[in-house]
Amino acid sequence: MKHTVYVTRKIPDEALQMLTSRFHVRMWEKEETPVPRSVLEEEIQEVDGLYCLLTEEINEGLLKKAKNLKIISNMAVGYNNIDVEAASKRKIMVTNTPGVLTETTADLTFALLMATARRIVEASDYLRENKWKTWSPMQLTGQDVYGATLGIIGLGRIGEAVARRAKGFNMNILYHNHNRKKDAEAELGVTYKEKEALLKESDFVVLLTPYTQETHYLIDEEELALMKKNTILINSARGGIVNETALYNALVNGEIWAAGLDVFEKEPVDRNHPLLTLPNVVTLPHIGSASKATRMKMAIMAAEHIVQALHGETPTHLVNEEYF
C-alpha cells in the first residue's frame, strides 16, 4: 500500500516527480499563496509525510491531528516554524535543507551589506524620481566597505562564507559564536569577541545565528546602544532575533546609521511597518536563498528526505536524530 504525502505549496516538477512516482501525493496547487490553516488541518490527519515551507506553523495542536505522520520535511535551513519537541514525542522525523544554500545566502547577505552601505536603493529611487539635478560633493554619500570592521554573530556555514567574501574587501573580521571556532580563526583570520565588544567595535554587524529561545531579541535596546553611530546592522537570519521597535527607534534617533533586512518578525511584513518608512533601511522579502539553482536543490533535497523516511531509511539531514 502506497504512503500518502501532502505538499503545502506548488513545488518544481523535478521534486514533485520524485514523490508522485512513489507515493500518493496531494498538493496545495498555488505557488504564491500559503495553504489555508483549515485545509492543512484536514490534510494532515491521514498523511504519512508532510512537505512544508517555513510559512507553515507546525505546532502541537496540528500534530495532535496527525494519525500516521512519520516525517515533516521542511524546505528551509531554519525550522523554528516546527515544534520539534512535539514532533519528537510522537516519533515524527523532522528534516531541513542545510548546505545547499550557503553560498547563495552569503552572496545575498554581502549584497545587502553593500547596498545599504552605499545607499544603492535610495540613489536609484533618487534618479527615477527625477531628483538628480546636479553633481554635488556630499550627495548620497555612504559608508566605505573596504577596510571596515565586520562583526559576524553566528559563524556557521553561512557566516564563514560571508567572512570569505569580506576578506576580499580587506575587512577586519570579528565574530561571536556560542563556541569558539579555532579552525576558522586560523583559516579565515577572524577574531573571536564577546558580543558586547563586537557590537562596540564593528562598522557592520551581520546576524547569521539561528533563531531560538536564546536568540529571541538578541539585538535589543541595550545592544543597539552599544553600537557606533556609523554602524550598519544586517539581518539575513530570522526576524525575531531583532527587536524591530528598538531598531526603528535607534535608526530614527541616529544611534546607528542604517540597517539592511531580509527578514522580519512577522512575514510577510505589513506594508505600513514603521521600518519600511525609513530611507536608511534596505528591505527585502526573505530572498536569501533565492537563486534558481539553489531553490531547485532545496526542493529536491526536501523530496529526497520524504523518500528516505518512508522507505525506512534515515534521512540525510535529520534535525531530531537523537530520537531515532
PEKA-V60225 format. One record per residue. N is the residue number from 1. RES is the residue in three letters. PSI is psi in degrees with one decimal (NA if undefined). BURIAL is I if it has 16 or more other C-alpha atoms within 10 Angstrom, else O. Layout:
# PEKA-V60225
{{N,RES,PSI,BURIAL} {N,RES,PSI,BURIAL}}
This chain:
# PEKA-V60225
{{1,MET,129.2,O} {2,LYS,144.2,O} {3,HIS,160.7,O} {4,THR,136.2,I} {5,VAL,138.6,I} {6,TYR,132.3,I} {7,VAL,124.8,I} {8,THR,-0.2,I} {9,ARG,152.9,I} {10,LYS,126.4,I} {11,ILE,165.4,I} {12,PRO,147.1,O} {13,ASP,-37.5,O} {14,GLU,-41.9,O} {15,ALA,-40.4,I} {16,LEU,-39.0,I} {17,GLN,-35.4,O} {18,MET,-32.3,O} {19,LEU,-45.6,I} {20,THR,-24.1,O} {21,SER,-11.2,O} {22,ARG,-27.7,O} {23,PHE,165.7,I} {24,HIS,125.7,O} {25,VAL,130.1,I} {26,ARG,146.2,O} {27,MET,140.4,I} {28,TRP,113.6,I} {29,GLU,-11.0,O} {30,LYS,136.3,O} {31,GLU,-32.6,O} {32,GLU,-5.9,O} {33,THR,125.8,O} {34,PRO,153.4,I} {35,VAL,133.2,I} {36,PRO,146.2,O} {37,ARG,-39.9,O} {38,SER,-37.1,O} {39,VAL,-44.5,O} {40,LEU,-40.0,I} {41,GLU,-33.8,I} {42,GLU,-44.1,O} {43,GLU,-34.2,I} {44,ILE,-13.6,I} {45,GLN,-36.6,I} {46,GLU,-7.4,I} {47,VAL,155.2,I} {48,ASP,-27.4,I} {49,GLY,143.0,I} {50,LEU,121.7,I} {51,TYR,113.5,I} {52,CYS,169.8,I} {53,LEU,173.0,I} {54,LEU,-8.8,O} {55,THR,-13.1,O} {56,GLU,126.9,I} {57,GLU,111.3,O} {58,ILE,88.5,I} {59,ASN,-179.2,O} {60,GLU,-37.1,O} {61,GLY,-39.8,O} {62,LEU,-42.4,I} {63,LEU,-26.6,I} {64,LYS,-24.8,O} {65,LYS,-15.2,O} {66,ALA,115.7,I} {67,LYS,-31.1,O} {68,ASN,3.3,O} {69,LEU,129.3,I} {70,LYS,-25.3,I} {71,ILE,140.4,I} {72,ILE,112.7,I} {73,SER,112.5,I} {74,ASN,122.5,I} {75,MET,68.8,I} {76,ALA,161.4,I} {77,VAL,-49.3,I} {78,GLY,151.6,I} {79,TYR,30.9,I} {80,ASN,-7.0,O} {81,ASN,-6.1,O} {82,ILE,134.0,I} {83,ASP,90.0,I} {84,VAL,-37.7,I} {85,GLU,-44.1,O} {86,ALA,-38.4,I} {87,ALA,-42.8,I} {88,SER,-38.4,I} {89,LYS,-28.8,O} {90,ARG,9.8,I} {91,LYS,39.3,O} {92,ILE,124.5,I} {93,MET,143.6,I} {94,VAL,129.1,I} {95,THR,159.6,I} {96,ASN,-174.9,I} {97,THR,67.9,I} {98,PRO,168.6,I} {99,GLY,-53.5,O} {100,VAL,-21.2,I} {101,LEU,7.1,I} {102,THR,-56.7,I} {103,GLU,-37.9,I} {104,THR,-43.8,I} {105,THR,-35.5,I} {106,ALA,-39.1,I} {107,ASP,-49.4,I} {108,LEU,-41.1,I} {109,THR,-45.0,I} {110,PHE,-34.4,I} {111,ALA,-40.6,O} {112,LEU,-39.8,I} {113,LEU,-48.2,I} {114,MET,-40.0,I} {115,ALA,-38.1,I} {116,THR,-44.1,I} {117,ALA,-41.5,I} {118,ARG,9.6,I} {119,ARG,43.2,I} {120,ILE,-47.8,I} {121,VAL,-44.7,O} {122,GLU,-41.6,I} {123,ALA,-39.5,I} {124,SER,-44.4,O} {125,ASP,-38.1,O} {126,TYR,-44.2,O} {127,LEU,-47.2,O} {128,ARG,-27.2,O} {129,GLU,9.7,O} {130,ASN,35.5,O} {131,LYS,-11.2,O} {132,TRP,102.0,O} {133,LYS,-25.6,O} {134,THR,166.8,O} {135,TRP,138.1,O} {136,SER,153.1,O} {137,PRO,-38.4,O} {138,MET,19.2,O} {139,GLN,123.5,O} {140,LEU,36.1,O} {141,THR,141.3,O} {142,GLY,-152.4,I} {143,GLN,143.3,I} {144,ASP,140.4,O} {145,VAL,-45.3,I} {146,TYR,126.7,O} {147,GLY,-0.8,O} {148,ALA,170.9,I} {149,THR,123.6,I} {150,LEU,127.7,I} {151,GLY,119.9,I} {152,ILE,121.1,I} {153,ILE,107.2,I} {154,GLY,82.2,I} {155,LEU,65.4,I} {156,GLY,-153.7,I} {157,ARG,-47.5,I} {158,ILE,-39.9,I} {159,GLY,-42.5,I} {160,GLU,-38.1,I} {161,ALA,-38.0,I} {162,VAL,-40.5,I} {163,ALA,-38.1,I} {164,ARG,-39.5,I} {165,ARG,-40.0,O} {166,ALA,-30.0,I} {167,LYS,-35.9,I} {168,GLY,-17.8,O} {169,PHE,14.6,O} {170,ASN,37.6,O} {171,MET,149.2,I} {172,ASN,114.0,I} {173,ILE,118.7,I} {174,LEU,155.8,I} {175,TYR,153.4,I} {176,HIS,134.0,I} {177,ASN,162.8,I} {178,HIS,-19.5,O} {179,ASN,148.4,O} {180,ARG,147.7,O} {181,LYS,86.8,I} {182,LYS,-29.2,O} {183,ASP,-42.3,O} {184,ALA,-35.9,I} {185,GLU,-42.4,I} {186,ALA,-41.8,O} {187,GLU,-42.0,O} {188,LEU,-10.0,I} {189,GLY,28.1,I} {190,VAL,156.0,I} {191,THR,128.0,I} {192,TYR,137.4,I} {193,LYS,147.2,I} {194,GLU,155.2,O} {195,LYS,-44.4,I} {196,GLU,-42.1,O} {197,ALA,-40.9,O} {198,LEU,-44.3,I} {199,LEU,-36.4,I} {200,LYS,-32.2,I} {201,GLU,-19.7,I} {202,SER,142.1,I} {203,ASP,-31.6,I} {204,PHE,131.3,I} {205,VAL,118.7,I} {206,VAL,125.9,I} {207,LEU,119.2,I} {208,LEU,24.2,I} {209,THR,150.7,I} {210,PRO,156.0,I} {211,TYR,120.8,I} {212,THR,179.2,O} {213,GLN,-34.9,O} {214,GLU,-28.2,O} {215,THR,3.4,O} {216,HIS,124.9,I} {217,TYR,41.4,I} {218,LEU,-31.4,I} {219,ILE,107.8,I} {220,ASP,-167.2,I} {221,GLU,-45.5,I} {222,GLU,-43.1,O} {223,GLU,-41.3,I} {224,LEU,-34.2,I} {225,ALA,-22.5,I} {226,LEU,-21.4,I} {227,MET,157.9,I} {228,LYS,159.0,I} {229,LYS,-19.3,I} {230,ASN,7.0,I} {231,THR,143.0,I} {232,ILE,126.7,I} {233,LEU,127.8,I} {234,ILE,125.9,I} {235,ASN,110.1,I} {236,SER,25.8,I} {237,ALA,-87.6,I} {238,ARG,147.1,I} {239,GLY,-38.1,I} {240,GLY,-5.1,I} {241,ILE,-22.8,I} {242,VAL,133.3,I} {243,ASN,106.1,I} {244,GLU,-31.7,I} {245,THR,-44.2,O} {246,ALA,-38.4,I} {247,LEU,-45.2,I} {248,TYR,-47.6,I} {249,ASN,-40.7,I} {250,ALA,-38.0,I} {251,LEU,-43.5,I} {252,VAL,-37.3,O} {253,ASN,1.8,O} {254,GLY,21.3,O} {255,GLU,-33.0,I} {256,ILE,166.5,I} {257,TRP,-40.4,I} {258,ALA,172.1,I} {259,ALA,147.2,I} {260,GLY,121.5,I} {261,LEU,122.5,I} {262,ASP,-8.3,I} {263,VAL,154.4,I} {264,PHE,158.7,I} {265,GLU,-40.2,O} {266,LYS,123.6,O} {267,GLU,139.4,O} {268,PRO,146.2,O} {269,VAL,143.4,O} {270,ASP,135.9,O} {271,ARG,-18.0,O} {272,ASN,9.9,O} {273,HIS,134.1,O} {274,PRO,-35.5,O} {275,LEU,-27.8,I} {276,LEU,-7.2,O} {277,THR,-8.5,O} {278,LEU,132.1,O} {279,PRO,-20.4,O} {280,ASN,23.8,I} {281,VAL,121.9,I} {282,VAL,126.0,I} {283,THR,141.4,I} {284,LEU,153.7,O} {285,PRO,58.4,O} {286,HIS,63.6,I} {287,ILE,24.9,O} {288,GLY,-39.5,I} {289,SER,14.4,I} {290,ALA,64.2,O} {291,SER,151.9,O} {292,LYS,-43.7,O} {293,ALA,-41.9,O} {294,THR,-44.4,I} {295,ARG,-33.7,I} {296,MET,-42.9,I} {297,LYS,-40.2,I} {298,MET,-44.2,I} {299,ALA,-42.8,I} {300,ILE,-41.1,I} {301,MET,-42.5,I} {302,ALA,-37.5,I} {303,ALA,-40.9,I} {304,GLU,-39.3,I} {305,HIS,-38.7,I} {306,ILE,-46.4,I} {307,VAL,-47.8,I} {308,GLN,-49.8,O} {309,ALA,-43.4,I} {310,LEU,-7.8,I} {311,HIS,13.3,O} {312,GLY,12.3,O} {313,GLU,162.2,O} {314,THR,123.3,I} {315,PRO,149.8,I} {316,THR,-42.1,O} {317,HIS,82.0,I} {318,LEU,116.3,I} {319,VAL,-44.6,I} {320,ASN,49.9,I} {321,GLU,-23.2,O} {322,GLU,-13.9,O} {323,TYR,-0.5,O} {324,PHE,NA,O}}
